[in-house]
Amino acid sequence: MATIDWSSDQKEVMADVGYERSKPVQRKIDMVESPPHYNQSDEVECIDAIKAALGEHFIYYLTGTALKYLWRWDAKAKPEEDLRKARWYINKAIEEAGGKP
């Protein structure tokens, strides 16, 4: 995480106006909406690359992946997270079919 390197002049000015430095804010990781291990490029997220590769067959990938999460949710350490992942893929499939989740 980047930190600000305050020069002594900046620190003095900031103190004069009553500004106090705070600790950096940690971004909360969302393992359902945007797992960090699926976004290893600043430009393309994994799901978008899969959609580009599969074209009109992308909806079948989405429904198959939802089925995978529904199939094994109760055998996982975080079962509710797998159910949320299944819902995410089902909602994405609904969007692809032209509807709104």
N, C-alpha and C positions, 0 to 999 in steps of 0.2 A: 504494500500500500504506500502510495506517495505521501511524503510529509513535507511540510513547508519549512524552509530554512530561513528563519527570520534573522535579519541582520540586527545588530544592537540598536541602530537608529529606528528601524521599524518597530522593534519591541517598545522602545521609549515612546514613540508616537502613539502606538496602540494603547499603551498603559495610560497615557495622558487623556485619551478619549474614553477610558473606562472599558476597553475591550479586553476580554480574557480569552486566552487560547483554550480551546476545548480539545478533547481527545478525538481522533479520527472516527468517523461513523463507519461501522462495519455493515456492509451490505448483507441483508438476510438472503440466504440461499433457498430458493424454491425448487425442490426436487421434482415437482410436478409440472409447473409451467415452463421452467427454463433451467434444467439441470446443467451445471457448469461443464460436465464431461461431454455434453452433446453440442457445445458451442466453443470449439477450440480455435475458431477463426473469428476475427473481428467483423468479417464481411458476410459469411454464410453460416446459418445455423443448420445442423444436421438434417432436421425435418424438411427444410427447404431444398436441400441437395437431393434427398430421397424423392421428393415430389417432382423435381426436375427430371430425375432419372426414370421414374415410372410413368409420368404423364397421366393418361386417362386411367391407368390401373392403380393409381395412388390410393384411391378409396378402399381397395381391397387390402392394401398394406395396413391402413388405419383400422379396419374392422378386424383383421387378423391379430393385430397387436392388442387391441382392446380385449379380444377373446383370450389371449395369452395372460393378460393381467387378471381377468375374471377367473380363469382356470386355476391359478395358483395363489390367489390373494390370501387364503387362510393358512398357507404354509410358510408365509414370509414373516420376518421379524417386525415389519411395519405394515400390517395388513390394510389399515385404512389408507395409507399412502398408495398402495397398489390399486385400491378401489378408485381413488381420485385420479390415478393415471389412466385407468380404464375409461373413466368418465371423460377425461381430456381427449382421448382418441375417439370416443363415440361422438363428442361434440364436434371435433374436427371433421369426422366423416359426414355428419349432418351438414356442416358448412359446405363441404365439397359437393354434396348432393343438391345444394342450392337452397338449403333451409337455414334457419337460425337456431343455434342450440338453446 
